Every structure is written in C-alpha cells, then in structure tokens.
Amino acid sequence: MKVKAMIKQNNVLREQMTPFNRSYYEDMLLALRASKVDPVRTEELLLEAAALLLEGQGKGKNAKQIFGEHPEDYFKEITGSASIPKVRSKLNHYLMISCAALTGLFSVYAIAGLLLLWSTGEAGLFGRISIFTILVVGAGAIVLMEMIMRWMSSLSEDDAPKPKAFDIKALGIYVGIAILVVFLGVFLDNLFPVISISPWVSLVLAVAGGLGLKVVFFRS
C-alpha cells in the first residue's frame, strides 16, 4: 500500500475513535512522523496502532490503558530506537500552529485586499500590515491552542461529560497572557513598523504557507 493510501486509511480509522483516544493517538502520530523512521514504516506502524486502539476501544479500554501513559514510548519499544524526540515533536507542533495561523492571516489580507482593489482601486487597510500584528498572530495561535488543549485534557478519560480536576493555575496563566497581548496591542502597535504589502504579495505568502504546511508538516 502506498504512503498516501495509508495516510487516507489512517484518517478513516481516526474518525472511529473517541475524542480522548483520538487526541492521544494524534500525539503518537506527531511523535512518530517527526522521527527518523522511514515514512513507509511510519505509516505501517500508525495503522497497526490504530487497529489495536480500535480493538481495545471496542472492549471499553482507553488509549492510556492500551499503550501506556506517554504516547511516544510505545513506538520506542517497537522500533528499538530512541529516535522519537519529544522536544522536537513539540517544537514542530508549535511551528505548524504558527505557520497555519500566518497562512490564514495572509489569506484574509489577500482576499479582502483584492476585493477592495477590484471595487475601489485601493487595498485600503489590507494594503499594509504591522510587524506587531504578525508577531501576535503567530504567537497568539500557540497560546490559543494550548488553552484549548488544557480544556480538552480536563475531560475525564472515559469521555464522560463530567470534568475532573485540572491545573486551573496553568490555564489562568495562558488566559492572562492572551489578555495581556490584546491590551499591549493597543499601545505597542504604533511602536512597531508598518509595512506596505500588496494583496498579490499576500496571496503569494498565503500559497507559500499552504504549500509549506503540506510539504513540511503533512508530508506523505
């Protein structure tokens, strides 16, 4: 089976998992795909793990009961290698989030700017952008995703709607950072350089960002 076909099959299997099991499995997926394991072998291992997870899920077990506390440890035992770097995987995850956020930002600038250019002859607000805005979008997306993941991790492992106790202090820190960034934006936006940017340049950056996500982070 070709790599693309295995990835497609992997996506189908993921849709059959409970939210908790899917989140755990996606951590396994990120760790393994960030490793030096051969791409074909990577997808084979992921399919095997997905099948095993679904089998256990059918018996009422969750991912931690099947694979253990840490997602990346399961594949270390199988491959006999310590080449699944947790730190690198986390860094790649953050870079992917920032890249996706900036791609979305430039997509909005491209579409809105081209529409204004077509209707009025000028791109208006979408013909210039603050460096501060770029920094906030790139970093703010990571903070937002961490907040969401903190909330998801507060759900009980059997996916019941009743939440369990979680680290409210850590979540408060993320919320505080997000609020601080918003208020700082009001005062600091004028202190950072504002650059002119053509809607066509925004379009090129958006396309390049999309291709980068495909080639670097969603490799086949």
C-alpha positions as CSV (number, residue, x, y, z in Angstrom):
1,M,0.0,0.0,0.0
2,K,1.4,3.4,-0.9
3,V,2.1,6.0,1.7
4,K,-0.8,8.3,0.6
5,A,-3.2,5.4,0.7
6,M,-2.1,4.5,4.2
7,I,-2.5,8.1,5.3
8,K,-6.0,8.1,3.9
9,Q,-6.8,4.9,5.7
10,N,-5.3,6.3,8.9
11,N,-7.7,9.3,8.7
12,V,-10.7,7.0,8.3
13,L,-9.7,5.0,11.4
14,R,-9.2,8.1,13.4
15,E,-12.8,9.1,12.8
16,Q,-13.9,6.0,14.6
17,M,-12.0,6.9,17.8
18,T,-13.5,8.6,20.8
19,P,-12.3,12.2,21.4
20,F,-9.8,11.2,24.2
21,N,-8.4,8.2,22.2
22,R,-8.1,10.4,19.0
23,S,-6.2,13.1,20.9
24,Y,-3.8,10.5,22.4
25,Y,-3.4,8.8,19.0
26,E,-2.6,12.1,17.3
27,D,0.2,12.7,19.8
28,M,1.5,9.3,18.8
29,L,1.2,10.3,15.2
30,L,3.0,13.6,15.6
31,A,5.9,11.9,17.6
32,L,6.4,9.2,15.0
33,R,6.2,11.4,11.9
34,A,8.7,13.7,13.5
35,S,11.2,10.9,14.0
36,K,13.8,9.4,11.6
37,V,11.7,6.3,11.0
38,D,11.2,5.5,7.3
39,P,7.9,7.2,6.0
40,V,6.5,3.8,4.8
41,R,7.3,2.1,8.0
42,T,5.9,5.1,9.9
43,E,2.5,4.7,8.3
44,E,2.5,0.9,8.8
45,L,3.2,1.4,12.5
46,L,0.5,4.0,12.8
47,L,-2.1,1.8,11.0
48,E,-1.2,-1.1,13.3
49,A,-1.5,1.1,16.4
50,A,-4.9,2.5,15.1
51,A,-6.2,-1.0,14.6
52,L,-5.0,-2.0,18.1
53,L,-6.6,1.1,19.6
54,L,-9.9,0.5,18.0
55,E,-9.9,-3.1,19.1
56,G,-9.3,-2.1,22.7
57,Q,-11.8,0.7,22.4
58,G,-14.4,-1.8,21.5
59,K,-13.7,-3.6,24.7
60,G,-14.1,-0.4,26.8
61,K,-10.4,0.5,27.2
62,N,-8.9,3.9,26.6
63,A,-5.6,4.7,24.9
64,K,-3.6,5.0,28.1
65,Q,-4.7,1.6,29.2
66,I,-3.6,0.1,25.9
67,F,-0.3,2.0,25.1
68,G,0.7,3.5,28.4
69,E,1.0,7.0,30.0
70,H,3.2,8.5,27.3
71,P,2.2,8.2,23.6
72,E,5.8,8.3,22.2
73,D,7.0,5.4,24.5
74,Y,5.0,2.7,22.6
75,F,6.9,3.2,19.3
76,K,10.3,3.4,21.1
77,E,9.8,-0.2,22.2
78,I,8.7,-1.3,18.7
79,T,11.4,0.3,16.7
80,G,14.1,-0.4,19.3
81,S,15.2,3.2,18.8
82,A,15.2,6.4,20.9
83,S,14.9,8.5,17.7
84,I,11.5,9.9,18.6
85,P,12.4,13.2,20.1
86,K,9.6,14.6,22.3
87,V,11.1,18.1,22.4
88,R,11.5,18.2,18.6
89,S,7.9,16.9,18.1
90,K,6.6,19.7,20.4
91,L,8.6,22.4,18.6
92,N,7.3,21.1,15.2
93,H,3.8,21.2,16.6
94,Y,4.2,24.9,17.6
95,L,5.8,25.8,14.3
96,M,2.9,24.2,12.5
97,I,0.4,26.2,14.5
98,S,2.1,29.5,13.8
99,C,2.6,28.7,10.1
100,A,-1.1,27.8,9.8
101,A,-2.2,31.0,11.6
102,L,0.0,33.2,9.5
103,T,-1.2,31.5,6.3
104,G,-4.7,32.3,7.4
105,L,-3.8,35.9,8.1
106,F,-2.3,36.5,4.7
107,S,-5.2,34.6,3.1
108,V,-7.6,37.1,4.6
109,Y,-5.3,40.0,3.6
110,A,-5.1,38.7,0.0
111,I,-8.9,38.1,-0.4
112,A,-10.0,41.3,1.2
113,G,-7.3,43.3,-0.4
114,L,-8.1,42.0,-3.9
115,L,-11.8,42.6,-3.4
116,L,-11.2,46.2,-2.3
117,L,-8.6,46.7,-5.1
118,W,-11.2,45.5,-7.7
119,S,-14.1,47.6,-6.3
120,T,-12.3,50.8,-5.2
121,G,-8.9,50.7,-6.9
122,E,-7.1,50.6,-3.5
123,A,-6.4,47.9,-1.0
124,G,-7.0,50.2,2.0
125,L,-6.3,48.7,5.4
126,F,-5.4,45.4,3.7
127,G,-2.5,47.1,1.8
128,R,-0.4,47.5,4.9
129,I,0.3,45.4,8.0
130,S,2.1,46.0,11.3
131,I,5.0,43.7,12.3
132,F,3.3,43.6,15.7
133,T,0.3,42.0,14.1
134,I,2.4,39.3,12.5
135,L,4.1,38.5,15.8
136,V,0.8,38.4,17.8
137,V,-0.9,36.2,15.3
138,G,2.0,33.7,15.2
139,A,2.5,33.5,18.9
140,G,-1.2,34.0,19.9
141,A,-2.3,31.0,17.9
142,I,0.0,28.8,20.0
143,V,-1.4,30.3,23.3
144,L,-4.9,29.7,22.0
145,M,-4.2,26.1,21.1
146,E,-2.6,25.5,24.5
147,M,-5.8,26.8,26.1
148,I,-7.9,24.5,24.1
149,M,-5.7,21.5,24.8
150,R,-5.8,22.3,28.5
151,W,-9.5,22.4,28.4
152,M,-9.7,19.1,26.5
153,S,-7.3,17.4,28.9
154,S,-9.7,18.4,31.7
155,L,-12.3,16.0,30.4
156,S,-12.5,12.6,32.0
157,E,-10.6,9.8,30.2
158,D,-13.7,7.8,29.5
159,D,-15.1,10.8,27.6
160,A,-17.9,11.3,30.1
161,P,-19.2,14.9,30.1
162,K,-18.3,15.4,33.8
163,P,-15.0,17.2,34.1
164,K,-12.3,16.2,36.5
165,A,-9.9,18.5,38.4
166,F,-7.2,20.1,36.3
167,D,-4.5,22.7,36.7
168,I,-6.5,25.9,36.8
169,K,-3.4,27.9,37.7
170,A,-1.7,26.9,34.4
171,L,-4.8,27.7,32.4
172,G,-5.1,31.0,34.2
173,I,-1.6,31.9,33.1
174,Y,-2.4,31.2,29.4
175,V,-5.6,33.3,29.7
176,G,-3.6,36.1,31.4
177,I,-1.0,36.1,28.6
178,A,-3.8,36.2,25.9
179,I,-5.5,39.2,27.6
180,L,-2.1,41.0,28.1
181,V,-1.3,40.5,24.4
182,V,-4.6,42.1,23.5
183,F,-4.0,45.2,25.7
184,L,-0.4,45.5,24.6
185,G,-1.6,45.6,21.1
186,V,-3.4,48.8,21.7
187,F,-0.3,50.5,22.9
188,L,2.5,48.8,21.0
189,D,1.0,48.5,17.6
190,N,2.1,52.1,16.8
191,L,5.6,51.4,18.1
192,F,6.3,48.7,15.6
193,P,7.0,49.3,11.9
194,V,4.0,49.2,9.5
195,I,4.9,47.8,6.1
196,S,3.1,48.2,2.8
197,I,2.0,44.9,1.3
198,S,0.3,44.3,-2.0
199,P,-2.7,41.9,-1.9
200,W,-0.8,39.9,-4.6
201,V,2.1,39.6,-2.2
202,S,-0.3,38.4,0.5
203,L,-1.6,35.9,-1.9
204,V,1.8,34.6,-2.7
205,L,2.7,34.3,1.0
206,A,-0.6,32.5,1.7
207,V,0.0,30.0,-1.1
208,A,3.6,29.5,0.0
209,G,2.4,28.9,3.6
210,G,-0.1,26.4,2.4
211,L,2.5,24.5,0.4
212,G,4.9,24.7,3.4
213,L,2.3,23.1,5.6
214,K,1.7,20.3,3.1
215,V,5.4,19.6,2.4
216,V,6.9,20.1,5.8
217,F,4.3,19.1,8.3
218,F,1.9,16.9,6.4
219,R,4.4,15.0,4.3
220,S,3.3,11.9,2.5
